[in-house]
Amino acid sequence: MRPNILFLCTDQQRADSLGCYGQTAASTPHLDALASRGLRFDNHLTPNQICCPSRGTMVTGLYPRHHGMTTNGRTLKNGLHVLPALLAGAGYDTHAVGKLHLQPILAHKDRVYPESVAFWTSDDHADWTGPYFGYRTVDFVIGESLLVTQGGHYAAWLKKEHPEAVPLFQPAAALEGPLDDLAEAWVSAVPDALHYNTWIADRAIAFLERARSPFMMFVSTPDPHHPFSPPRPWADLHDSGPLPRHDPGELERMPDYIRRHLPTDWIDNAAAAVEQGGMTLTSGTSDASLGRAIGLTRGMESQVDHAFGRILATLASLGLADDTVVIFTSDHGEFLGHHGLLHKGPPPWRDLTRVSFIMAGPGIPADRTTMAPSSHLDIMPTLLDLAGTSAPDDLDGMSLRPLFENRSLDRKARFLEFHPRVGPRLYNHSIVTDGWRLTLYPRGKADWGELFDLEADPGEHHNLFHDQAHRTRRDSLAETLTASFPAAPDAGTPLIAKW
């Protein structure tokens, strides 16, 4: 019997944000319970720390250089095999709810991209519900926070059923904030019952109640991506989060672009295009404001956990839990004050590339953890394997089934890559082994590079790239990187929009 598949995903959530990953300030009981009945991956990486490239990897099993979506604002290459389409072809009832971000949100209306805001300005699309990349039906939330009212199924529902709530997403309506020195932190005035995370859970539950087996449902929340703006009561759960450790001198040892404002330009949209990720220094933010932003993020994480808990409870009440593989992950992480930074950006610190990954269900061992070198590349081949469906031969990832059977993965290194949108010198590619991470900037300054001893310095605070004592190690890793994953700064489909 083929299992059902429930794929839970968040946006920009740190691996250490869950209680089951050691976060003492977390209130994530439902995801913690999922981990206790499944396998928790403690060494799971995304090959790219930006939304679209990472999400493209999840559904193709390919590095961004191979699927084409190397930055936000691009599309996948034509003709690729994608996970939901392969499962649909194998007889699965496929559905997606929430933020997929597989197309440019700001694309021109003539491109007719369902995940663009412009698509929803036409009455011709008012009743559109799919298909989409192999999902038979979809319930879209487009973007996060303020953007969610501009297009998609949630926006249409809100404007029709509760138009009075639309302006409540604006920071001007905030119940608290925005903070003077961190304008993207506030308490949303949107009632929890009308919030997009609640709506996502409602729509997912509605699908479960009508789905035929086997089914595959992808459920993706826009949060805890910034801005830091949860509604009450979630905003009040954590007044302020503890500040992360920050070595004031650590950025001096990093490529100097990190200590400066990244460049902007204009790309086919009436808005400045900041560099991928919006990386921001916290030097202009008070400890009190940063702590409040962390507390608000914890609130967002708790609200999402509650929404996922409702979905999992419905799965159980319908008698489907024992026949369903459930996975949880996030597309990438967030600095959240670590290294004196916010958001995400070019440097592939583990704050951004390491994410939570949990699997539970038939054939998966319970209450276990693994340090196996897994990757978002492996999601598609693993789920196809569990579904009894053949995977394409050209995937970059591998099935994780050996780990379910107490065997090891045949993988000695993982590779990472960041493609800039504005500053070509910021392109970088990396190799990650059991104990080291090396990052090269082939178009950057001659002295740009990163080398970290992951065993002695798991937080990656001490860049050893210029340390003569580690020159042999650096050169050996560089040789492997350039041979196995050579620089590809010009890879990707054409840039269509800012994001």
N, C-alpha and C positions, 0 to 999 in steps of 0.2 A: 504494500500500500504506500503510495507516494504521500509525503507529508505536506500539510499546508505550510505556508511561509509567511511570517509576519516580520517585516523589516522596520524597526523603529530607528529614527535618525534625528539628530539635532543639528543646529548650526553654531559653529564656533564655541564648542564646549571643551574645556580643559579635561585631560584625563584624570587629574587629581580632584575633580569636582564632586565625585560621588563618595558616599560613605564607604562603599565596598572597596574603593581605591584609597582609603585612608583619610578622607577629608572629614575631620572632626566637626567642622561647622556645617556640614551638609545635612539637609533634610530630604533624603531621596530614598524612602523606604521601599518603594515598588521596584526600582531598578536594582537596589541592593538585594531584594528578595529574588529577583530574576537571576542575579549572579550566584546566589546560594543554591539554586537548582540547576545551574549550568556550568559552563566553562568560562572563566574570566581570563582574558589575554592581557598580560601586563607589559608587553613589549610590542605593541601594535602601532604601525606607522602609516601615515598617508604619504604618498610620494610627492605631493604638492600641497602647500599650506593655504591655498586660495580656493574659494567655494566651487566655481564651475570646473576647474581642472580636477579637483578631488572627486566631485560628484560624477563627472564623466568616467573616471577610473572605476568607481563603484559599479557602474552598469555595463562597462565594456571589458574589465579585466586587463586594461591596457594603460601604459604610461601616457600622460598627456601628450607627449611628443608623437605618440602613435595614434591616439584617438582624435587629436587635432585641437581640442579645447585647452590650449596652453595658458590662456588667461580668461578672466571674465570678459564678456562682450564678444565671444566667438561661438561657433557651433561645432558639434561633432562632425567628423568626416562622413560623407555619404556612404551608404552601403555597409556600415559596420554591424556586426552582430551585437545586440543589446540584450541584457538579462531578461527584462519583462517580455520581450518579443519571443525569445527562445522558450520561455516557460509557457507563454500563451500558445505557441505552436505545439507544445507537448500536452495541451489540454487544460492548462491552469486558467482559472478565472482571475484576471489581473486587474488591480485597481490601485490608484495612488491618491493620497490625500496630503495637502499641505504644500510646502515649498520644495519644488524639484530642482529648479534653476539649471535646466539643461539647454536653455536658449537665452539670448540677451534680453533682459527686461526692458531696456530702453531702445530696442530695435524699432525702425520705422514701420508704420502700419502697412506699407505695401509689401513687406516681407511676410505678413500674415503668420507671425509666430504666436501660438497660443499663450506662451509665457511672457509675452511683452504687454506692457500697459496699453500700447496703441491698439492691439488686437481687440480690446474690450470697449473701445470707443465706437465700434460699429454695431448697430442693432442686428446685423446679420449673424453675429456670433453669440447673441444673448442666450441661446439654448444649447450651445456647444458643450459637450461633456466627454469628448474623446472621439476616436482613439488617439493615443499619444505615446510614441516610442514603445509600442507593444502593450501599454496599459489599455485595456478595453474601455475603461471609464476613469475619470479623474475628478477630483474636487480641489481646485487650485487656491492657494494663498500665494500672492505674488509679493516678493520682497519681505520686509520686516518693519515693525513699528509704523511710522507714518505712511509708508508706501503701500501698505496692505489695503488701503481704502481706494486705491486708484485703478485696480483691475483684478480680475479673477473671480471665482465663484463666491469666495467669502465677501468680497467687496460688494458684489451684486446682492447677496443676501442681506448684508448689513444696511445698504441703502434702501432696500425695499421694506424690510421688517423693522428696522430700528434706525431710521435716518438721523434721529437726534443724537446718536452715539458717534457718528462720523467725525464731527469736530473735536470730540474728546480725545482723539489720538494726538492732537497737536500739543506741543510742550506749553503753549500759552494757557491750556486748560488744566495743566498739571495740578495735582493735589499737594505736591511738594516739589520744590525746585522749579526749573533747572538750576543747578548749582552755578554760582558765579564763576568759578574757575574750572568747571567741567560741565559745559552746557548740554552734554548728551546724557546727563544723569537726572532723572526725575521720576516721580510716582505718577503713573498714568491714571487719568480719571475714568477710563473705560471700565465699566463693571465687569467683574470676572466672568459672569454668565454670558457676556457678549464678546469676550475677548477671542482672538483668533485661535489661541491654544485650546480653549474650551470647544470652539466650533470644530476644530480638527478632530478632537476626540469624539464629538457627536457624530460627525460624518463617518469616521472609522467604525464606530459602533453600528451605525446604520448599515454599512456594507457587511459587517460580520453577520448581522441578523438576516441578511438575504443571500449571502454568498453560497455558491455551490462548491463542493470539494472536488479536487484540490484547488485551493486558491492561493494567490500571492498578493499581499497588500503591502505597499510602501507607505509609511506614515512619517512625515517629516515636518518638524516644527521650525519656524524661523528663529526661535530663541534658543539659547541665550545670547545671540549675536547683538552687538551694540546697535542702537543706544540702550543704555541701562534704564529701562522704563517699565517695570512690571506694575500691574494693578494691585490694589489691596484685595485680599489680606496678605498676599505674597510679599508685597513690598515691606511689610511690617514684621516679617518673620525674623529678619536679620538686620538690625539697625546699622551695624558696621562690621565689616570683615577684617580679620587681622592682616596687617600689611606684609607682603612677601619680603624675604631677605633680598637686599640689594647692596652689592659691593660698588660703591661710588666710582671705583677705578676700573671696573671691568669693561666699560665701553671704550676706554682708552686703548685697550688691547685688541679691539675689534676694528674692522674696516671703517674708515672715518665717515662714510656716508650715513652711518647709523646715528651719529651725533648731530646731524643737520636735518633741516627740513627737506623732504624729498621733492623732486620737481613736479610741476603740473603743466598741462597744456590742454588743448581743446580737441575733442574727438567726436565729431558727428552728433554732438548733443549740446544743448545750451546749459552746460554745467562743466566746471573745471574737472579734469580727469586727474585725480591724485594717483600716485603710484599704487600698484596692487596692494591691498590690505589696509591702507590708511594708517600705517604705523605712526604712533605719536609718542613723543617724549613726555614723561610725567613731571619733568622739572618745574613746569608752571602750574602744577596741581598740588594743593595742600594735602597733607596726610589725612586730614579729616574728610576731604572730598573723595580722595582715592579710596579710603576705607568705606565710605558710603556707597561708592560705585561697586565695590566688591560685595557689600551686603545686598545691594539691589540685584546683582548678578546671582547671588545665592537664592534670592527670591524667585528670579526667573527660572532657575534650575528646579526649584521646588514645585513651581506651577506646572512645568513640563512633566516632572515625575508624576504629579497627581493625574495629569491627563493620560499619560501612558498607563498608570495604574487602573484607571477606569476601563481602558481598552483591554488590558490583560484580565481584569475581573469579568468582563463580558465574554472573553474567549473561554474562560473557565466555566461560567454559568451556562454556556451553550454546549458544554461537553467537548470542546475542541482542543483544550490545552494539551492533552496527551498525544494528539496527532499533529501538532503544529511546531515547527522550528521557529523560534523567536530569536532575532538578533537585534542588538543595540549598538550603535556607534554614533560618532559625530563626523562631520566632513573634515574638520581640523580644529586646532586649539585656539587659544587667546593668551596674549601676554599677561593681561590683568595686573599690571604693576611690576611683574618680574622683569629684571634687567633694566628697570626704570622706564618701561615702555607700556603702551596700551595697544590693543587690537592685534594686527598681524602685519607681516611685511616680508621683505626679501631674505633676511637671515633665517636659516632653517633650524633655529633652536627647537629643542624637544617640546618646549611649551606649545609650539604650533604643530609639529609633525606627529607627536605621540598623542593618540586618542584612546578613549575607552573602547573596548570591543568585548561584547558578551554574546555567547551563544547558548541556547537551552532548547531542549526538546528531544524527540526520539533519536536514539543513536548517539547522543552527546553526553559525556560523563557529567555527573552532578557534583556541585560543591568542590570544584577543582580550579586551580590556577595554572597558567603556563607562561614561561618566559620565551617561548618559541618566537622566532623572528617573523611574525606575520605582517601582512600588509593589506591595505584596501584593494590591492591588485587581486587578492585571493578570494574576495567576497563572491564574485560571479562564478568562478570555477567550483567553489565549495558548494554553493547553493544548487548549481546544476548537478553536481555529483550526488547530493542528498536527494534531489528530485529524480534521479535516475535518467538524466538527460545528458547527452554527449556535449562536451564543451568544444568550441572551435580550437583548431590546432595552433593558432598563432597568438594565443594569450600570453601576456607577460606574467600573470599570476599562476598560482597552483592551488589545488584542493588542499584544504586543511584536514581532510579525513584522517591522515596518519596520526594526528594528535589525539583524535578520539579513540584510537586503538593503541595508545601508549608507544607510538613510534615517533621518530623525529622527522623534521622537514629537511629536505635536501637543498639548503640555502645557506651560503657562506656570507653573503653580503646583500644589502638592500641599497637602492639608489633613489636619490631625491633630486628635484629640479625646480627652479623658480624662473619663470619667464616674466620679465618686466613689461609693463605697458607703456611707460614713458621714458625711463632712463636705461638705454641699452647696456650701460656698464654694469648694471645690477644683476644681469643674468648670472646664475650660479648653478652648479651641479655638485652633488655630494655622494659619498659612499659611506655607509654605516655598517660596521662589523660588530662582532660581539662586544668589543671594548672601546671602539674608536669611531669618531665621525670627522671626516675631512671634507671641506668645502672649498672649491676653486671658483674664481671669477675670471674666466678667460678673456673677457672684454673689459675688465676693471683695471684699477691701478695695479702696478706690479707688486705692491706690498699687501694687497687684499687677499685674505685667505683665513680659514678657520680650521683649527685642529683641537679636538677635545678628547680627553681621557674619560670615557663614560663610567668607568668603575671608580676612579678616584674623585671624579667631579661630575656626578650624575646631573646636577643642575646646570652644567655648562657655563660656569662663571669665569673660567681661566683659559683663555685662548692660548694654545701652545704653538701656534703656527710658526712663530719666529724664534722659538726656543731651540737652540742648537742641539740640546740633549735629545731632542725628538726629531731631528732632521731625517735620520734614516727611516723612521716610521712614516713620516710625512711623505717622503719621496716614494716609498714602497706603495703606500695607499694611492698616491697620485698616479703611479704607473698603472695600477689595477683599474682605477676610475677611468682614466683616459682610454684604456684598451677595451673595457667592458661596457662603459656608458659614456661614450665621447660627447663632448659639448655639442648641443644642437640649438643654439640661440635663436635661429630663424624658423624653427618648427612651428606648426600651427596653421589652422585655417584662417582666412582673412578676418581682420578685426572689423566688427560691424558697429559696435556701440561701446560706450564707456563701461557698461556692465549690464 
